Amino acid sequence: MTRFLTFLRDERGSAIIEFLFVFPTVFLLFAASVESSVYMMKYAMFDRSIDIVVRNLRLGVYGKSFKHQDLKAEICKNGMMAGSLSNCLNAMNIWMQPIDTGSFAMGSTTVPCVDKAYEINVGEPVPADFATGTDNNIMLIRVCMKEWPMFPTTMGISIKMPVQSDGAVTMIVSSVFVNEPG
């Protein structure tokens, strides 16, 4: 019994035990704050790039013959995230449709994102997903980009990020513009 009491009174190594309890929590909070900061920075760059592209689109800088892939390339070029242009192109999907001014129906409420696990069809999407509209049309554009987290275990305590079933985080930006006549 005295050996047991001696063991309980011994204070050697107590700092290590406290460190082992506190360090994982502090490190997890630090990793979550870094992850959130990087995500917010990427989202701001992505949103700014879409603002620039939508402005040029509205003003007719790209002309009437722009395609889905051209728009994706412009968004990637203006707000180049970390990584290559092909990674950016393959991680993004654009949904664009004219708004019916009779009912002001906004179209689909879900934003289709690409599945990075499969090969991307580089052809044009179906007209129900991407239409350029005509002069004076009010256009709604939704752009979805998938990003992979640096620390997947911190996603639960980070800011509310929409996480997909494959573990990717989605950044979704919507914008409305009017096609200029001419």
Solvent accessible surface area in square Angstrom, and as a share of the most:
residue,aa,sasa,rsa
1,M,175,0.78
2,T,105,0.61
3,R,210,0.77
4,F,113,0.47
5,L,66,0.33
6,T,87,0.51
7,F,145,0.60
8,L,108,0.54
9,R,171,0.63
10,D,62,0.32
11,E,142,0.63
12,R,207,0.76
13,G,45,0.44
14,S,54,0.35
15,A,72,0.56
16,I,107,0.55
17,I,101,0.51
18,E,111,0.50
19,F,112,0.47
20,L,112,0.56
21,F,155,0.65
22,V,86,0.49
23,F,96,0.40
24,P,76,0.48
25,T,78,0.45
26,V,87,0.50
27,F,102,0.43
28,L,70,0.35
29,L,109,0.54
30,F,124,0.52
31,A,3,0.02
32,A,7,0.05
33,S,59,0.38
34,V,47,0.27
35,E,10,0.04
36,S,9,0.06
37,S,63,0.40
38,V,38,0.22
39,Y,27,0.10
40,M,100,0.45
41,M,109,0.49
42,K,39,0.16
43,Y,77,0.29
44,A,59,0.45
45,M,69,0.31
46,F,0,0.00
47,D,48,0.25
48,R,151,0.55
49,S,1,0.00
50,I,1,0.00
51,D,73,0.38
52,I,51,0.26
53,V,1,0.00
54,V,12,0.07
55,R,133,0.49
56,N,31,0.16
57,L,11,0.06
58,R,80,0.29
59,L,79,0.39
60,G,44,0.43
61,V,94,0.54
62,Y,52,0.20
63,G,35,0.34
64,K,136,0.58
65,S,90,0.58
66,F,26,0.11
67,K,104,0.44
68,H,9,0.04
69,Q,47,0.21
70,D,69,0.36
71,L,2,0.01
72,K,6,0.02
73,A,34,0.27
74,E,41,0.18
75,I,1,0.00
76,C,1,0.01
77,K,130,0.55
78,N,56,0.29
79,G,8,0.08
80,M,81,0.36
81,M,11,0.05
82,A,94,0.73
83,G,52,0.50
84,S,55,0.36
85,L,80,0.40
86,S,64,0.41
87,N,92,0.47
88,C,10,0.06
89,L,34,0.17
90,N,64,0.33
91,A,4,0.03
92,M,0,0.00
93,N,30,0.16
94,I,2,0.01
95,W,12,0.04
96,M,1,0.00
97,Q,35,0.15
98,P,52,0.33
99,I,9,0.04
100,D,82,0.42
101,T,79,0.46
102,G,73,0.70
103,S,76,0.49
104,F,114,0.47
105,A,57,0.44
106,M,95,0.42
107,G,49,0.47
108,S,49,0.32
109,T,123,0.71
110,T,98,0.57
111,V,32,0.18
112,P,51,0.32
113,C,36,0.21
114,V,19,0.11
115,D,58,0.30
116,K,71,0.30
117,A,80,0.62
118,Y,158,0.60
119,E,170,0.76
120,I,40,0.20
121,N,125,0.64
122,V,104,0.60
123,G,39,0.37
124,E,84,0.38
125,P,39,0.24
126,V,91,0.52
127,P,108,0.68
128,A,74,0.57
129,D,49,0.25
130,F,20,0.08
131,A,28,0.22
132,T,47,0.27
133,G,28,0.27
134,T,95,0.55
135,D,61,0.32
136,N,98,0.50
137,N,41,0.21
138,I,44,0.22
139,M,0,0.00
140,L,9,0.05
141,I,1,0.01
142,R,29,0.11
143,V,0,0.00
144,C,1,0.00
145,M,2,0.01
146,K,11,0.05
147,E,30,0.13
148,W,120,0.42
149,P,19,0.12
150,M,96,0.43
151,F,76,0.32
152,P,91,0.57
153,T,117,0.68
154,T,1,0.01
155,M,26,0.11
156,G,76,0.73
157,I,87,0.44
158,S,17,0.11
159,I,75,0.38
160,K,189,0.80
161,M,9,0.04
162,P,61,0.38
163,V,78,0.45
164,Q,66,0.29
165,S,128,0.82
166,D,49,0.25
167,G,31,0.30
168,A,0,0.00
169,V,3,0.02
170,T,1,0.00
171,M,0,0.00
172,I,68,0.35
173,V,9,0.05
174,S,66,0.43
175,S,25,0.16
176,V,83,0.47
177,F,9,0.04
178,V,63,0.36
179,N,18,0.09
180,E,74,0.33
181,P,86,0.54
182,G,92,0.88
